[in-house]
Amino acid sequence: MIHAVVSLPQEEIDQLKTKEDIDELRSIVYRYCETKGFDGGLVIFHPWRLVQDKKEELWNISMGLDNWAPGEFGLWKTLIKLENWRDFVYFSPHFHIIGAASWLVPAFKDEGWVFKRIGDLKKPLDIVKCSMYLLSHLGVAVGFNAQSLFWFGALSNANWSLTKASDHVQDYTRDKIKELLQSFSVENDNGYLVCPTCFEEYLPMSVAPIYFHVFDGKTRDRLKFCYSWANGTIPPPSMEKRRELELLK
């Protein structure tokens, strides 16, 4: 598995005005990645980059708000908590790829787009660390049922999914992912799979309706709201709405 990035020249960035423009561009990125040698993989869209001159200020804020982590992962972790987050970023659309390839065609002069091979992901935990970092600041389209993760080529939803594998492979894969995510969360001081209050194992949001009856009052309202948010039937809530439902600490 290889991590690479495709960036756009400024003249093409200036032409991006709507979500539809980005969707159309993404389909071109799929074909471009295949010409580079990817058999298939995952494409994650990033609309923003950190302003270089503002990083030191963001580091200082991060050290006050969070247990600061080295590297940009810690900065993005802090940034999503700030109402003035736009002061620290600039619009620079680019696409990260985590894909399967035995070789890649390198970028060549005057190609137009910037293609860069970031590195190889040789171990499962390498894939987890890379994907969690990329997911920390991906672009989310405003609107109902809008996807943020896209698969292409041999790993596209039309060609393959985990549900097509045997029960044994599915069980092993889910157990392995759970183990890796727990390892990642412990390493980054972020309890992912265990509740820090009751120490019970977290359950996926997809099964939330089964447990609505367990709660009452505001807790149940918050759970129903988060379930609707998670499955895309309502758009991401405003900061005011999050405060109202006590979804912000």
Residue pairs with C-beta under 8 A, 6 or more apart in sequence:
1 41
1 98
1 99
1 100
1 120
1 121
1 122
1 126
1 127
2 38
2 97
2 98
2 99
2 100
2 101
2 104
2 117
2 119
2 120
2 121
3 96
3 97
3 98
3 117
3 118
3 119
3 120
3 121
3 130
4 33
4 36
4 38
4 96
4 97
4 99
4 104
4 115
4 116
4 117
4 118
5 94
5 95
5 96
5 97
5 114
5 115
5 116
5 118
6 29
6 32
6 33
6 94
6 95
6 97
6 113
6 114
6 115
7 92
7 94
7 95
7 113
7 114
7 116
8 25
8 93
8 94
8 113
8 114
9 112
9 113
9 114
12 25
13 91
13 92
13 93
15 21
16 22
16 25
16 93
19 141
19 142
19 143
19 146
22 45
22 93
22 139
22 141
25 93
26 43
26 45
26 95
26 150
29 43
29 95
30 43
30 150
30 152
30 153
32 113
32 115
33 41
33 43
33 97
33 99
33 152
33 153
34 152
34 153
35 105
36 101
36 104
36 105
36 115
37 101
37 102
37 103
37 104
37 105
38 97
38 99
38 100
38 101
38 104
38 152
38 153
39 99
39 100
39 101
39 153
39 154
39 155
40 99
40 100
40 151
40 152
40 153
40 154
40 155
40 156
40 159
41 97
41 98
41 99
41 100
41 101
41 151
41 152
41 153
41 155
42 97
42 98
42 99
42 131
42 149
42 150
42 151
42 155
43 95
43 96
43 97
43 149
43 150
43 151
43 152
44 95
44 96
44 97
44 98
44 131
44 134
44 135
44 138
44 148
44 149
44 150
45 93
45 94
45 95
45 138
45 139
45 148
45 150
46 93
46 94
46 95
46 96
46 134
46 137
46 138
46 139
47 91
47 92
47 93
47 139
48 89
48 90
48 91
48 92
48 137
48 139
49 89
49 90
49 92
49 94
50 58
50 72
50 75
50 76
50 79
50 88
50 89
51 87
51 88
51 89
51 90
54 87
54 88
55 75
57 88
58 75
58 78
58 79
58 88
59 68
59 75
61 78
61 82
62 68
62 74
62 75
62 77
62 78
65 78
65 81
66 74
66 77
66 78
67 189
68 74
68 78
69 77
69 188
69 189
72 133
73 132
73 133
73 136
73 188
76 133
76 136
76 137
77 136
79 85
79 88
79 89
79 137
80 136
80 137
82 88
83 239
93 139
96 134
98 121
98 127
98 130
98 131
98 134
99 153
99 155
100 154
100 155
104 117
106 115
106 117
107 114
107 115
107 116
121 127
121 130
124 176
124 180
125 180
125 183
125 184
128 177
128 180
128 181
128 183
128 184
129 184
132 184
138 148
138 149
139 148
140 146
140 148
140 236
141 147
141 148
142 235
142 236
143 235
144 232
144 233
144 234
144 235
145 232
145 233
146 232
151 157
153 159
154 160
162 169
162 170
162 173
163 170
165 173
178 193
181 192
181 193
182 192
182 193
182 194
184 192
185 191
185 192
185 193
192 202
193 201
193 202
194 200
194 201
194 202
195 201
195 202
203 211
205 226
205 227
205 230
205 231
206 230
206 231
208 223
208 224
208 226
208 227
208 230
209 227
211 223
212 220
212 223
212 224
215 223
218 245
218 246
221 245
222 245
222 246
222 247
225 234
225 237
225 245
226 247
228 234
229 236
229 237
237 245
237 247
239 248
241 247
242 248
